[in-house]
Amino acid sequence: MAAKKNKFDTVSEHIRSLVHKDRNYLELSIYLNDIRKNPEKNPFGSTELLAELTERLILMKRPGSIKAAMEDAEEIYSIVIPLGENSDNLELLKAVFLKIFEQDGIYAYDMFSAPLFNSFSDKLTYINVMSSLMYIHKAGDNIGLITDYAVAVRQFFTDEQSFGAAVINAAGKLALCQDTSGMMNSLVSLAQRAAGIYDVSEESLSAADINTRKAEMLLESAEKKLQASEKHSAGYKALAESCEQTLKSISVSETQNIRSEASAAILDVKRAYEEMLTAEQKRLDFDKDKLLRDILDSADKKIRELRMIAESIKESTSADLYRINTEANRAAERAASMLQSDEIRNIIKELNQTDGLIEKIIHVENFSRKFDDNIPPVNAVSVSAAAAPNTASPAVNDVYCAPPDMTVNYFFNESIPFNERIGELFRKKEKDIAENGALYHDRFNDVITAVIENSNPYLIGPSGCGKTFLVEQIAALLGVEFIDIGYINEEYDIIGFQTASGGYNYPAFYRAYKYGGIVFCDEFDNSNSRAAVKLNSFMSGGRNASYCFPNGERVMRHPNFRIIAAGNTAGSGADRNYSTREKIEESVQQRFTAMYVSYDNRLEKQILAAYPGWFDFAVQFRNATDRWSRANDCSAPGIFTTRDAATIRKYLDHKSFDTAAILDYEFIETKDTEYLLYIVKQMDMYYSEVRESSEIFELFRNRVSEIARNGGIR
């Protein structure tokens, strides 16, 4: 019975079979054959590692000689595993080495740099950082600048995660700026200052001393001028007081004169009136009736004149009071009418106003009615007490006033060794997979580790890649409450607010901070940047951290409180696909640990397990959109998401849409014709051989061709 072939022999035979089709594999075949005969010539230590490397180089389909790529691999191996089989953590270093040569990995995009690799003590952090850099615009073109930055600032960081986040941040800023040299100097200077290093020369100190002396002289001069101004001001004040007294005296004197003249005029009028009456009475004998009418007319006229004088005096002294009285009466009438209408009652109910506010309105209404006793009082029973919000409910207040249980979650308890806690957590995860068939994202372990370490992870990834589901799984596995507060629009989304009745609106964030839980800030890059800065007050993980909320309560941070944020951008602002995103304030970014979360094909594969042809087609569609993104230096529109996979599964299970309809609604609609033609061209290379999903692709290609012939009309 023939012995089972090892992987190296299997790969060697596969290479020999490829030589008949492509002579480019001849050098590689000779190379492997020589090592099989002379194992001591193997520069990679084990034939198993060499076989795995060879397979990855073949899948990579890198232009040029595969033998040349193998020589590059030998050099990279000497950098990654300098001591060969005698290296510490050999298995980990081998995994890192193979990760570099993945099909769409670091080597495939010419992003390997020995100085950059050596600047990381933790090689897993290096892999995570490089995986993030591949999604940043122009990172491959700027790898030299990124390397220079990493080497320059490495000495200023003691924490690998912080150093990795700084490298990712620098790569993003270098990609967006035109003056890369100036940006590099600025970034290095920022890292120095963050480490407490400031470039202060003797010249700058001398200049500062000179400026200080000048400032002291100016201050002394200003004090003298201020003293002089105070003296002048005192003189002006005395003069103003004197003028005021003079004006008051003149005003009082003139007022008395006017009053005396008015009294005299009134006496003169009365005297003239009496004289006129006497004269008219003498003439009664001549024409009694006519005289009487004339006297009455004249008297009426004089009375109207006197009334006008009196009204003028009254208006001059009380016009303002009368106007206020009138307006108050009118306002009271309008308020009473509004309060007694069904429409205002419905508005009050819809706005969920409190009884306290209604009582205030009634108080103002009844007060205003003092100016007009003819208006009936408002009936306080006309508004339903159901309009009061929950914040005034004693039961709700009792819930939020209950003392918290400050027992530390087992997985957050730092008195227990980290390896024990994370080991127990991973055992729970494996049990969930074995018993329930659960599937976890490939970044799950990294993210939950950051949560346990209280590193405030910020998950960066495209829409629909499973970020929210990942955080829900983390909360469930840790056994803490999951609270999704969405993006932050105003500060009260975090700290709540005082209500009109004097109560307090308790936000969900308050509950998590006081009683423990994971707060998930989804679409964080869509938040109001000024309001989001408020999070800085809550991201301190100190033993005695606390915050005083607007209700006056100082709340101690619960040991089981954690913050996780997620967004579609790295925090630098809007891009082509996410046009409304905000620039995240630098102080907030510094408190988060950036972690890229992309699509995980394993999730789609499980979702579409019953439809492998559709899964194969979806993977090729996504590969084509990824190539478009790299070719155009921006994210491709209409990419295939995990959410899309679930939707397609539902259509197929329910047989609600056929294949043509699914292709239209999930892969074709809303996309530009040229973009679709590019995707078809890229996928055509894969479908040059017959595949299980070839029939789906043929329908897709025919539909796109039909749209192109119709000038883009669907």
Residue pairs with C-beta under 8 A, 6 or more apart in sequence:
5 13
6 47
6 48
6 51
7 47
7 48
7 51
7 52
8 32
8 36
8 47
8 48
8 50
8 51
9 36
10 51
11 32
11 51
11 54
11 55
12 29
12 32
12 33
12 36
15 25
15 28
15 29
15 32
15 54
15 58
16 29
18 25
18 29
18 58
19 25
19 26
19 29
24 65
24 66
25 66
27 65
27 66
27 67
28 54
28 66
28 67
28 70
31 67
31 70
32 50
32 54
34 41
35 41
35 42
35 47
35 50
36 47
39 47
42 50
43 74
43 77
43 78
44 50
44 53
44 73
44 74
44 77
45 81
45 84
45 85
46 85
49 94
49 97
49 98
52 98
53 70
53 73
53 97
53 98
53 101
54 70
56 98
56 101
56 102
56 103
57 66
57 69
57 70
57 73
57 101
58 66
59 103
60 69
60 101
60 103
60 107
60 108
62 69
62 108
69 107
72 107
73 101
73 107
76 97
76 100
76 107
76 112
76 114
77 97
79 114
79 117
79 118
80 93
80 96
80 97
80 100
80 117
80 123
81 87
81 90
81 93
81 94
81 97
87 93
92 123
92 124
93 123
96 123
96 124
96 126
96 127
99 105
99 106
99 127
100 106
100 107
100 112
101 107
101 108
102 108
104 134
104 626
106 112
106 130
106 134
109 134
109 140
110 140
110 143
111 130
111 133
111 134
111 139
111 140
111 143
113 143
113 144
113 146
113 147
115 147
115 150
115 151
116 126
116 143
116 146
116 147
116 150
116 151
117 123
117 126
119 147
119 150
119 151
119 154
119 163
120 126
120 129
120 160
120 163
120 164
121 160
122 160
125 160
125 161
125 163
125 164
126 164
128 164
128 446
128 595
129 164
129 167
129 168
131 596
132 168
132 460
132 594
132 595
132 596
133 139
133 143
133 146
133 167
133 168
133 171
134 140
135 596
135 598
136 168
136 171
136 172
136 175
136 570
137 175
137 176
137 633
137 634
138 174
138 175
138 633
139 146
139 171
139 175
142 171
142 174
142 175
142 180
145 174
145 180
145 184
146 167
146 170
146 171
146 174
148 184
149 167
149 170
149 174
149 184
149 187
149 188
150 163
150 167
150 170
152 188
152 191
153 163
153 166
153 187
153 188
153 191
153 192
154 163
156 191
156 192
156 194
156 195
156 197
157 163
157 166
157 191
157 195
161 450
161 455
161 593
165 593
165 594
166 191
168 570
168 594
169 570
169 589
169 594
170 187
172 570
172 572
173 183
173 187
173 572
174 180
174 183
174 184
174 187
176 572
177 183
189 199
192 198
192 199
266 306
269 302
269 306
273 299
273 302
276 295
276 298
277 295
280 291
280 294
280 295
283 291
284 291
284 292
315 322
325 371
328 368
328 371
329 368
329 371
329 372
329 375
331 368
332 365
332 368
332 369
332 371
332 372
332 375
333 372
333 375
335 361
335 364
335 365
335 368
336 365
336 369
336 375
336 376
336 378
338 344
339 361
339 362
339 365
339 378
339 382
339 383
340 378
340 379
340 382
345 382
345 383
345 384
348 358
348 383
348 387
349 384
349 386
349 387
351 387
352 387
352 388
352 389
353 387
353 388
353 500
354 387
354 388
354 389
354 392
354 499
354 500
354 501
354 503
355 385
355 387
355 388
355 392
355 501
356 392
356 500
356 501
356 502
357 500
357 501
358 380
358 383
358 387
359 380
362 378
362 380
365 377
365 378
366 377
366 378
369 375
369 377
388 501
389 499
389 503
389 505
390 396
391 499
391 503
391 504
391 505
391 506
392 499
392 501
392 503
396 506
397 503
400 506
400 510
400 511
400 514
404 514
404 515
404 516
404 556
404 558
405 515
406 556
406 558
406 559
408 559
408 560
409 478
409 479
409 480
409 516
409 559
409 560
410 416
410 421
410 424
411 421
411 422
411 424
411 425
411 452
411 478
412 452
412 454
412 478
412 559
412 560
413 421
418 452
421 452
422 449
422 452
425 448
425 452
425 477
425 478
426 445
428 477
429 438
429 440
429 444
429 477
432 438
432 477
433 439
433 440
438 473
439 602
439 603
439 606
440 470
440 473
441 447
441 466
441 469
441 470
441 473
441 597
441 600
441 603
442 600
442 602
443 470
443 595
443 596
443 597
443 600
444 470
444 473
444 474
446 595
447 457
447 459
447 470
447 471
447 474
447 564
447 595
447 597
448 474
448 477
448 478
450 456
450 457
450 593
450 595
451 457
451 474
451 478
451 518
451 562
451 564
454 541
454 562
455 593
456 539
456 562
456 563
456 564
456 565
456 591
456 592
456 593
457 564
457 565
457 592
457 593
457 595
458 524
458 564
458 565
458 566
458 567
458 571
458 589
458 592
458 593
458 594
458 595
459 467
459 470
459 471
459 564
459 565
459 566
459 567
459 595
459 596
459 597
460 566
460 567
460 568
460 569
460 570
460 571
460 594
460 595
460 596
460 597
461 467
461 566
461 568
461 596
461 597
461 598
462 568
462 577
462 598
462 599
462 635
462 639
462 641
463 568
463 641
463 643
464 641
464 642
464 643
464 644
465 597
465 598
465 599
465 600
465 641
465 642
466 597
466 599
466 600
466 603
466 642
467 522
467 566
467 597
468 484
468 520
468 522
468 566
470 597
471 482
471 518
471 520
471 564
471 566
472 482
474 518
474 564
475 481
475 482
475 517
475 518
476 482
478 518
480 516
480 517
480 518
480 560
480 562
481 512
481 515
481 516
481 517
481 518
482 517
482 518
482 520
483 508
483 509
483 511
483 512
483 517
483 518
483 519
483 520
484 520
484 522
485 493
485 494
485 507
485 508
485 509
485 519
485 520
485 521
485 522
486 521
486 522
486 523
487 521
487 522
487 523
487 524
487 526
487 527
488 494
488 521
488 524
488 527
488 528
488 531
488 532
488 534
488 535
489 527
489 528
489 531
490 528
490 531
491 531
491 534
492 505
492 507
493 507
493 509
493 531
494 507
494 509
494 531
494 534
494 535
494 538
495 507
495 509
495 510
495 534
495 547
495 549
495 550
496 504
496 505
496 506
496 507
496 509
496 510
496 549
496 550
496 551
497 504
497 505
497 550
498 504
498 505
498 550
498 551
499 505
504 549
504 550
504 551
508 519
509 519
509 538
510 549
510 555
511 517
512 518
512 519
512 558
512 561
513 519
513 538
513 547
513 555
513 557
513 558
513 561
514 555
514 556
514 558
515 558
516 558
516 559
516 560
516 561
517 558
517 560
517 561
517 562
518 562
518 563
518 564
519 561
519 562
519 563
519 564
520 564
520 565
520 566
521 527
521 535
521 563
521 564
521 565
521 566
522 565
522 566
523 566
523 567
523 568
524 532
524 565
524 566
524 567
524 584
525 567
525 568
525 569
525 571
525 578
525 581
525 582
525 584
526 567
526 580
526 581
526 582
527 582
527 584
528 582
529 582
529 583
529 584
529 585
530 585
532 584
532 585
532 588
533 585
533 587
533 588
535 563
535 588
535 591
536 587
536 588
536 591
537 547
538 547
538 557
538 563
539 563
539 591
540 557
541 557
542 557
544 556
545 556
545 557
546 554
546 555
546 556
546 557
547 554
547 555
547 557
548 554
548 555
549 555
565 592
566 597
567 581
567 584
568 577
568 578
568 581
569 575
569 578
569 581
570 594
571 583
571 584
571 589
571 594
572 583
572 584
573 581
573 582
573 583
574 580
574 581
574 582
575 581
575 634
575 635
576 634
576 635
576 637
577 634
577 635
577 637
599 622
599 640
599 641
599 642
600 642
601 619
603 642
603 645
604 615
604 618
604 619
604 642
604 645
605 615
607 642
607 645
607 646
607 649
608 614
608 615
608 618
608 645
608 648
608 649
609 615
610 649
610 652
610 653
611 648
611 649
611 652
612 692
612 693
613 692
613 693
613 695
613 696
614 648
614 652
614 693
614 696
615 645
616 691
616 692
616 693
617 693
617 696
617 697
617 700
618 640
618 644
618 645
618 648
620 683
620 686
620 687
620 693
620 697
621 640
621 667
621 679
621 683
622 639
622 640
623 682
623 683
623 686
624 678
624 679
624 682
624 683
625 636
625 638
625 639
625 640
625 679
626 636
627 682
628 636
628 675
628 678
628 679
628 682
629 635
629 636
636 675
637 671
637 672
637 675
638 667
638 670
638 671
638 675
640 666
640 667
644 666
647 666
648 662
648 666
650 656
651 657
651 661
651 662
652 662
657 665
659 696
659 699
660 699
660 703
663 696
663 699
663 700
663 703
664 703
667 700
668 676
668 700
668 703
668 704
668 707
668 714
669 714
672 712
673 704
673 707
673 708
673 712
676 704
676 707
676 708
677 704
677 708
679 704
680 700
680 701
680 704
680 705
683 697
683 700
683 701
684 701
687 694
687 697
691 697
707 713
707 714
